Amino acid sequence: MRGLSVVRAVVVAAAAGGVVFGSAEVDVDADWSRASDTRAAQNASAALSTTLVCPGPDRPGTPGYEDAKQTVDLATGGAPASVLKPHGEGAVRAARLPSGAGAAPPTRTAPVQVARDRVSGAGGIHLDGSGSAATGLAALQSWDDEEQSVGGFAMAPCGVLTKDTWFPLGGNQSGRVGRVVISNPSSAPVTVDAEVLGRGGVDAGQGAKGLVVAPGDRAVVGVGDFGDELSNAFVHVVARGGAVAVSGVDAWMTGETRSGQAGSAPAAAGTDLVLPQVPVVAGTPTVRVAVPGALGTSVRVRAIDSAGLVVADEVTDVDAKSTVAVPLTDVPKGSYAVRVTSEQPVAAAVLAMANTSGTSDIGWATPVRSSGALIGSPLPKLPEGAGATLGLFSADRPATVDVVTDDGAPRRVHLEKDRPLRLDVSERDSVWVRVLAGSVRGSVVVSGQIEDRPVLEVSPLEPVAVEATVRESTAERD
């Protein structure tokens, strides 16, 4: 019948800067002779969904840990009405990747307050927010282990899908083990390369090449037993044929002593990277830097204190396709923003340590994307003795934000340019930052002492989807 065709609209949840955080393809049978179908095609953005993926337990089912009994805590929440007004009905549905990995959290209807679930089994968790729950949705995974072979507190933000990302992982210490968790929530297989870059380039004996991750499945790639060439390793994950969710886990045992574990959040390489909150608790902070491209570059690393003073300023030349460690000497204990600038794109991160000897914990601080709209996340339930701080940083210009913890009243905060700000968010269920002027980056640090052991972890606050827009629309008429 003439006039019938298929309209395909790609609908996304978006924040300022045009970043795509979740997408859905919608097929609509349309009769162009009817004005109502023309309007329906123009309004296809009503079919909106946002995808987040949590890595799930990283040890069960992996080589050497087939029978591991690991449980993680999942906190899922939506931005409160004080920062993002609700609109209509919606729901958050969860599924396991793969489907046989174990039980999934139940469906929650919008508005989504902070919901907490315990998850076990060898699989990730795919969260799909629809309707009003497609905006303002965020989730955080955390776990606290005291096993014979691993110990420490770790967090991993449930992230969006990516085709190209970097994160730090592992080292050359004996007892250091890393895992790359790759999840594919889509309906098509995706081919993934997970390359490990070190001082001498890519190590062909590490990572994975041409790994096919089946639809609705998850793969875990073990890396570790690094030599000196990979003492400052970065993992580069590239997906072909689709996008995947990626997370890293870094675990460290010094003999029979638990030196800690950390989640390693993925980040893009760039020429101006900001780590908004780097805790210096013990030892000399060291910035791990990788140059992925074919040209070497000069890299400048600055640590900035709460007064806006640059307490460390180091410039280092780094060869192409290589990694280095840049120590920030004579930096006293405290919290700092770290800024890494270069002429060519680089990846960067800082490993924070609770102790330099004995029982310890570690945390990876990685670069955070800037947002001019909304950042936020649920927070983990912390045992007595541990606390959480929110760190905010506005590069090059001032910013004004509203900070909301849980569903309370907004707190107006003015950020001076290039001056980090920290706020205590202990004993809170969630934290949200609505940007009113300028742009900000944020992260959460968990630290303290639980009974006889320290805890330390850093997690980025990622931009949160705030509105629905049509990115692309195509139609064919017969």
GUKOL-130898 format. One record per residue (C-alpha): residue number from 0; x, y, z; residue in three letters. Coordinates in steps of 0.25 Angstrom, whole numbers. Layout:
BEGIN
ATOM  seq     px     py     pz  type
ATOM  NUM      X      Y      Z   ALA
...
***
This chain:
BEGIN
ATOM  seq     px     py     pz  type
ATOM    0      0      0      0   MET
ATOM    1      6     13     -4   ARG
ATOM    2      9     23      7   GLY
ATOM    3     13     12     17   LEU
ATOM    4     28     13     21   SER
ATOM    5     37     10     33   VAL
ATOM    6     42     22     41   VAL
ATOM    7     54     20     50   ARG
ATOM    8     58     30     60   ALA
ATOM    9     70     29     69   VAL
ATOM   10     66     35     83   VAL
ATOM   11     76     38     93   VAL
ATOM   12     76     43    108   ALA
ATOM   13     85     55    108   ALA
ATOM   14     92     65    116   ALA
ATOM   15     99     78    113   ALA
ATOM   16    111     77    103   GLY
ATOM   17    104     67     94   GLY
ATOM   18    109     54    100   VAL
ATOM   19    100     42     98   VAL
ATOM   20     97     34    110   PHE
ATOM   21     87     24    106   GLY
ATOM   22     80     21     93   SER
ATOM   23     69     13     87   ALA
ATOM   24     65     11     72   GLU
ATOM   25     50     12     70   VAL
ATOM   26     43      6     57   ASP
ATOM   27     29     12     54   VAL
ATOM   28     20      8     43   ASP
ATOM   29     15     21     37   ALA
ATOM   30      5     24     26   ASP
ATOM   31      9     38     21   TRP
ATOM   32     -5     40     15   SER
ATOM   33    -10     42     29   ARG
ATOM   34     -5     55     37   ALA
ATOM   35     -6     47     50   SER
ATOM   36      5     38     45   ASP
ATOM   37     14     49     41   THR
ATOM   38     12     55     55   ARG
ATOM   39     15     42     61   ALA
ATOM   40     28     41     53   ALA
ATOM   41     32     55     58   GLN
ATOM   42     30     51     72   ASN
ATOM   43     37     38     72   ALA
ATOM   44     45     43     84   SER
ATOM   45     35     38     94   ALA
ATOM   46     41     24     93   ALA
ATOM   47     53     27    101   LEU
ATOM   48     62     17    109   SER
ATOM   49     75     19    116   THR
ATOM   50     84      7    118   THR
ATOM   51     94      6    130   LEU
ATOM   52    103     -7    132   VAL
ATOM   53    109    -11    145   CYS
ATOM   54    120    -21    145   PRO
ATOM   55    115    -30    155   GLY
ATOM   56    124    -40    163   PRO
ATOM   57    137    -41    156   ASP
ATOM   58    143    -53    162   ARG
ATOM   59    132    -65    160   PRO
ATOM   60    134    -73    148   GLY
ATOM   61    148    -67    144   THR
ATOM   62    160    -76    143   PRO
ATOM   63    165    -80    157   GLY
ATOM   64    153    -74    163   TYR
ATOM   65    142    -83    158   GLU
ATOM   66    136    -86    171   ASP
ATOM   67    138    -72    177   ALA
ATOM   68    126    -67    186   LYS
ATOM   69    126    -52    184   GLN
ATOM   70    115    -43    186   THR
ATOM   71    114    -28    182   VAL
ATOM   72    104    -17    187   ASP
ATOM   73     96    -10    176   LEU
ATOM   74     90      4    179   ALA
ATOM   75     81      9    169   THR
ATOM   76     74     23    169   GLY
ATOM   77     68     35    162   GLY
ATOM   78     71     49    163   ALA
ATOM   79     61     56    173   PRO
ATOM   80     50     66    169   ALA
ATOM   81     58     77    175   SER
ATOM   82     69     76    163   VAL
ATOM   83     61     69    152   LEU
ATOM   84     46     70    152   LYS
ATOM   85     39     56    150   PRO
ATOM   86     30     55    137   HIS
ATOM   87     20     44    135   GLY
ATOM   88     22     29    138   GLU
ATOM   89     34     21    136   GLY
ATOM   90     42      8    141   ALA
ATOM   91     55      3    144   VAL
ATOM   92     57    -12    139   ARG
ATOM   93     69    -21    142   ALA
ATOM   94     74    -33    135   ALA
ATOM   95     87    -42    137   ARG
ATOM   96     98    -43    127   LEU
ATOM   97     97    -54    124   PRO
ATOM   98     83    -58    127   SER
ATOM   99     87    -70    135   GLY
ATOM  100     97    -63    144   ALA
ATOM  101     87    -62    156   GLY
ATOM  102     75    -54    161   ALA
ATOM  103     73    -39    156   ALA
ATOM  104     68    -28    164   PRO
ATOM  105     53    -25    163   PRO
ATOM  106     46    -15    154   THR
ATOM  107     45     -1    161   ARG
ATOM  108     35      9    156   THR
ATOM  109     39     24    155   ALA
ATOM  110     41     33    163   PRO
ATOM  111     53     23    167   VAL
ATOM  112     58     26    181   GLN
ATOM  113     71     19    185   VAL
ATOM  114     68      4    185   ALA
ATOM  115     79     -6    190   ARG
ATOM  116     81    -20    185   ASP
ATOM  117     91    -31    188   ARG
ATOM  118     96    -38    175   VAL
ATOM  119    104    -51    174   SER
ATOM  120    107    -60    162   GLY
ATOM  121    116    -59    150   ALA
ATOM  122    110    -48    142   GLY
ATOM  123    107    -33    141   GLY
ATOM  124     94    -25    143   ILE
ATOM  125     88    -18    131   HIS
ATOM  126     79     -6    136   LEU
ATOM  127     69     -1    126   ASP
ATOM  128     61     12    130   GLY
ATOM  129     49     15    122   SER
ATOM  130     39     27    122   GLY
ATOM  131     42     37    133   SER
ATOM  132     53     27    139   ALA
ATOM  133     61     29    126   ALA
ATOM  134     66     43    131   THR
ATOM  135     73     45    145   GLY
ATOM  136     76     30    146   LEU
ATOM  137     90     26    153   ALA
ATOM  138     95     13    160   ALA
ATOM  139    107      9    167   LEU
ATOM  140    113     -4    171   GLN
ATOM  141    121     -6    183   SER
ATOM  142    128    -18    190   TRP
ATOM  143    136    -21    203   ASP
ATOM  144    144    -34    203   ASP
ATOM  145    152    -40    214   GLU
ATOM  146    156    -53    207   GLU
ATOM  147    168    -61    209   GLN
ATOM  148    173    -57    194   SER
ATOM  149    167    -43    194   VAL
ATOM  150    163    -32    203   GLY
ATOM  151    159    -17    202   GLY
ATOM  152    147     -8    199   PHE
ATOM  153    144     -5    184   ALA
ATOM  154    134      3    176   MET
ATOM  155    130      3    161   ALA
ATOM  156    120     13    155   PRO
ATOM  157    110      6    146   CYS
ATOM  158    114     12    133   GLY
ATOM  159    109     15    119   VAL
ATOM  160    114      7    107   LEU
ATOM  161    126     11    100   THR
ATOM  162    135      7     87   LYS
ATOM  163    148     13     92   ASP
ATOM  164    153     14    106   THR
ATOM  165    165     14    115   TRP
ATOM  166    168     10    130   PHE
ATOM  167    180      7    139   PRO
ATOM  168    181     -7    144   LEU
ATOM  169    191    -15    152   GLY
ATOM  170    206    -13    154   GLY
ATOM  171    219    -21    155   ASN
ATOM  172    218    -25    169   GLN
ATOM  173    216    -40    173   SER
ATOM  174    202    -43    176   GLY
ATOM  175    196    -33    168   ARG
ATOM  176    184    -38    159   VAL
ATOM  177    175    -30    150   GLY
ATOM  178    162    -33    143   ARG
ATOM  179    155    -26    131   VAL
ATOM  180    140    -28    131   VAL
ATOM  181    133    -26    118   ILE
ATOM  182    118    -27    117   SER
ATOM  183    110    -27    104   ASN
ATOM  184     95    -24    107   PRO
ATOM  185     92    -22     92   SER
ATOM  186     85    -32     82   SER
ATOM  187     97    -34     74   ALA
ATOM  188    111    -39     76   PRO
ATOM  189    123    -30     78   VAL
ATOM  190    137    -32     76   THR
ATOM  191    147    -26     86   VAL
ATOM  192    162    -24     87   ASP
ATOM  193    167    -22    101   ALA
ATOM  194    182    -17     99   GLU
ATOM  195    192    -15    111   VAL
ATOM  196    201     -3    108   LEU
ATOM  197    214     -2    116   GLY
ATOM  198    227      5    115   ARG
ATOM  199    231     -3    103   GLY
ATOM  200    218     -2     95   GLY
ATOM  201    207    -12     95   VAL
ATOM  202    210    -26    101   ASP
ATOM  203    204    -36     92   ALA
ATOM  204    205    -47    103   GLY
ATOM  205    194    -39    111   GLN
ATOM  206    180    -36    110   GLY
ATOM  207    171    -41     98   ALA
ATOM  208    171    -39     83   LYS
ATOM  209    158    -42     75   GLY
ATOM  210    150    -46     87   LEU
ATOM  211    135    -48     83   VAL
ATOM  212    125    -44     94   VAL
ATOM  213    112    -51     90   ALA
ATOM  214     99    -43     91   PRO
ATOM  215     94    -42    106   GLY
ATOM  216    107    -47    111   ASP
ATOM  217    119    -44    119   ARG
ATOM  218    134    -47    118   ALA
ATOM  219    145    -45    128   VAL
ATOM  220    159    -44    124   VAL
ATOM  221    170    -47    134   GLY
ATOM  222    183    -39    134   VAL
ATOM  223    194    -39    143   GLY
ATOM  224    208    -45    146   ASP
ATOM  225    214    -32    140   PHE
ATOM  226    229    -30    138   GLY
ATOM  227    236    -17    140   ASP
ATOM  228    232    -13    125   GLU
ATOM  229    217    -12    130   LEU
ATOM  230    220     -6    144   SER
ATOM  231    211      6    140   ASN
ATOM  232    201     -2    131   ALA
ATOM  233    189      4    124   PHE
ATOM  234    178     -5    118   VAL
ATOM  235    172      0    104   HIS
ATOM  236    159     -6    101   VAL
ATOM  237    153     -4     86   VAL
ATOM  238    140    -10     82   ALA
ATOM  239    136    -13     68   ARG
ATOM  240    122    -16     63   GLY
ATOM  241    115     -9     75   GLY
ATOM  242    118     -3     88   ALA
ATOM  243    121    -10    102   VAL
ATOM  244    121     -6    116   ALA
ATOM  245    135     -8    122   VAL
ATOM  246    141     -8    136   SER
ATOM  247    154    -12    143   GLY
ATOM  248    157    -18    156   VAL
ATOM  249    171    -17    163   ASP
ATOM  250    174    -27    174   ALA
ATOM  251    187    -27    182   TRP
ATOM  252    193    -37    192   MET
ATOM  253    206    -36    198   THR
ATOM  254    209    -50    202   GLY
ATOM  255    198    -53    212   GLU
ATOM  256    195    -39    215   THR
ATOM  257    184    -32    208   ARG
ATOM  258    189    -19    201   SER
ATOM  259    175    -15    196   GLY
ATOM  260    166    -15    184   GLN
ATOM  261    160     -4    175   ALA
ATOM  262    151     -2    164   GLY
ATOM  263    157      5    152   SER
ATOM  264    147     13    144   ALA
ATOM  265    149     15    129   PRO
ATOM  266    152     29    123   ALA
ATOM  267    155     35    110   ALA
ATOM  268    169     40    106   ALA
ATOM  269    171     55    105   GLY
ATOM  270    180     67    105   THR
ATOM  271    174     73    118   ASP
ATOM  272    170     63    128   LEU
ATOM  273    165     66    142   VAL
ATOM  274    164     57    154   LEU
ATOM  275    156     65    164   PRO
ATOM  276    159     58    177   GLN
ATOM  277    172     50    179   VAL
ATOM  278    174     46    194   PRO
ATOM  279    189     46    199   VAL
ATOM  280    189     37    211   VAL
ATOM  281    202     29    211   ALA
ATOM  282    214     30    202   GLY
ATOM  283    218     38    190   THR
ATOM  284    206     40    180   PRO
ATOM  285    210     36    166   THR
ATOM  286    203     39    153   VAL
ATOM  287    202     28    143   ARG
ATOM  288    202     34    129   VAL
ATOM  289    201     27    115   ALA
ATOM  290    203     32    101   VAL
ATOM  291    194     24     92   PRO
ATOM  292    197     31     79   GLY
ATOM  293    209     31     69   ALA
ATOM  294    215     44     74   LEU
ATOM  295    222     46     87   GLY
ATOM  296    218     58     96   THR
ATOM  297    222     67    107   SER
ATOM  298    213     65    119   VAL
ATOM  299    210     75    130   ARG
ATOM  300    205     69    144   VAL
ATOM  301    200     79    155   ARG
ATOM  302    194     76    168   ALA
ATOM  303    185     87    174   ILE
ATOM  304    181     88    188   ASP
ATOM  305    168     94    194   SER
ATOM  306    174    108    195   ALA
ATOM  307    176    107    180   GLY
ATOM  308    191    106    182   LEU
ATOM  309    199     98    172   VAL
ATOM  310    207     89    182   VAL
ATOM  311    214     80    171   ALA
ATOM  312    217     84    157   ASP
ATOM  313    224     73    148   GLU
ATOM  314    228     73    133   VAL
ATOM  315    232     60    127   THR
ATOM  316    234     56    112   ASP
ATOM  317    227     43    109   VAL
ATOM  318    230     34     97   ASP
ATOM  319    219     30     87   ALA
ATOM  320    212     17     91   LYS
ATOM  321    218     17    104   SER
ATOM  322    215     19    119   THR
ATOM  323    222     26    130   VAL
ATOM  324    221     29    145   ALA
ATOM  325    222     43    150   VAL
ATOM  326    224     44    165   PRO
ATOM  327    219     57    172   LEU
ATOM  328    230     58    182   THR
ATOM  329    228     66    196   ASP
ATOM  330    213     67    195   VAL
ATOM  331    208     66    209   PRO
ATOM  332    196     57    213   LYS
ATOM  333    182     63    209   GLY
ATOM  334    173     64    197   SER
ATOM  335    177     70    184   TYR
ATOM  336    172     72    170   ALA
ATOM  337    181     67    159   VAL
ATOM  338    182     73    145   ARG
ATOM  339    189     67    134   VAL
ATOM  340    191     75    121   THR
ATOM  341    199     71    108   SER
ATOM  342    200     74     93   GLU
ATOM  343    196     60     89   GLN
ATOM  344    185     52     96   PRO
ATOM  345    189     44    108   VAL
ATOM  346    182     35    118   ALA
ATOM  347    185     37    133   ALA
ATOM  348    182     32    147   ALA
ATOM  349    187     33    161   VAL
ATOM  350    188     21    171   LEU
ATOM  351    184     25    185   ALA
ATOM  352    189     16    196   MET
ATOM  353    184     15    211   ALA
ATOM  354    198      9    216   ASN
ATOM  355    211      7    210   THR
ATOM  356    213     -6    218   SER
ATOM  357    204    -16    226   GLY
ATOM  358    189    -17    223   THR
ATOM  359    185     -7    213   SER
ATOM  360    175     -3    203   ASP
ATOM  361    176      4    190   ILE
ATOM  362    168     13    181   GLY
ATOM  363    169     18    166   TRP
ATOM  364    166     32    163   ALA
ATOM  365    163     34    148   THR
ATOM  366    160     46    140   PRO
ATOM  367    145     51    140   VAL
ATOM  368    137     57    129   ARG
ATOM  369    132     71    131   SER
ATOM  370    117     74    132   SER
ATOM  371    109     87    130   GLY
ATOM  372     96     80    135   ALA
ATOM  373     95     69    145   LEU
ATOM  374    105     59    152   ILE
ATOM  375    101     50    163   GLY
ATOM  376    100     36    168   SER
ATOM  377     95     27    180   PRO
ATOM  378    105     25    191   LEU
ATOM  379    109     12    197   PRO
ATOM  380    104      8    211   LYS
ATOM  381    117      9    219   LEU
ATOM  382    120      2    232   PRO
ATOM  383    124     10    245   GLU
ATOM  384    138     16    244   GLY
ATOM  385    137     19    229   ALA
ATOM  386    133     33    223   GLY
ATOM  387    130     39    209   ALA
ATOM  388    134     52    203   THR
ATOM  389    129     59    190   LEU
ATOM  390    140     66    183   GLY
ATOM  391    137     77    172   LEU
ATOM  392    146     84    163   PHE
ATOM  393    143     95    152   SER
ATOM  394    155     97    142   ALA
ATOM  395    158    111    137   ASP
ATOM  396    146    118    141   ARG
ATOM  397    136    119    153   PRO
ATOM  398    124    111    154   ALA
ATOM  399    111    111    163   THR
ATOM  400    104     98    166   VAL
ATOM  401     93     93    175   ASP
ATOM  402     97     81    184   VAL
ATOM  403     86     71    188   VAL
ATOM  404     88     59    197   THR
ATOM  405     77     49    197   ASP
ATOM  406     64     57    194   ASP
ATOM  407     67     69    203   GLY
ATOM  408     67     84    200   ALA
ATOM  409     78     89    190   PRO
ATOM  410     91     95    196   ARG
ATOM  411     96    106    187   ARG
ATOM  412    111    106    185   VAL
ATOM  413    120    115    178   HIS
ATOM  414    133    109    172   LEU
ATOM  415    145    118    170   GLU
ATOM  416    153    114    157   LYS
ATOM  417    164    104    159   ASP
ATOM  418    161    102    173   ARG
ATOM  419    156     88    178   PRO
ATOM  420    145     88    188   LEU
ATOM  421    141     76    197   ARG
ATOM  422    128     73    205   LEU
ATOM  423    125     62    215   ASP
ATOM  424    114     53    210   VAL
ATOM  425    116     42    220   SER
ATOM  426    103     35    224   GLU
ATOM  427     96     40    212   ARG
ATOM  428     89     31    202   ASP
ATOM  429     92     39    190   SER
ATOM  430     98     52    185   VAL
ATOM  431     94     60    173   TRP
ATOM  432    100     73    167   VAL
ATOM  433     92     82    158   ARG
ATOM  434    101     92    150   VAL
ATOM  435     95    106    149   LEU
ATOM  436    107    113    143   ALA
ATOM  437    120    108    137   GLY
ATOM  438    124     93    137   SER
ATOM  439    129     84    148   VAL
ATOM  440    135     70    150   ARG
ATOM  441    133     62    163   GLY
ATOM  442    137     49    170   SER
ATOM  443    134     42    183   VAL
ATOM  444    145     37    192   VAL
ATOM  445    142     27    203   VAL
ATOM  446    152     26    214   SER
ATOM  447    154     22    229   GLY
ATOM  448    157     10    238   GLN
ATOM  449    147     -2    239   ILE
ATOM  450    151     -9    252   GLU
ATOM  451    166    -13    250   ASP
ATOM  452    167    -10    235   ARG
ATOM  453    167      3    226   PRO
ATOM  454    158      6    214   VAL
ATOM  455    161     15    203   LEU
ATOM  456    154     16    189   GLU
ATOM  457    151     27    179   VAL
ATOM  458    139     27    169   SER
ATOM  459    136     37    158   PRO
ATOM  460    123     45    158   LEU
ATOM  461    118     43    144   GLU
ATOM  462    108     52    136   PRO
ATOM  463     94     48    138   VAL
ATOM  464     84     49    126   ALA
ATOM  465     74     61    128   VAL
ATOM  466     66     62    115   GLU
ATOM  467     61     54    103   ALA
ATOM  468     65     59     89   THR
ATOM  469     65     53     75   VAL
ATOM  470     79     51     70   ARG
ATOM  471     76     45     57   GLU
ATOM  472     63     42     49   SER
ATOM  473     62     35     35   THR
ATOM  474     49     32     27   ALA
ATOM  475     46     25     14   GLU
ATOM  476     33     27      6   ARG
ATOM  477     29     16     -4   ASP
***
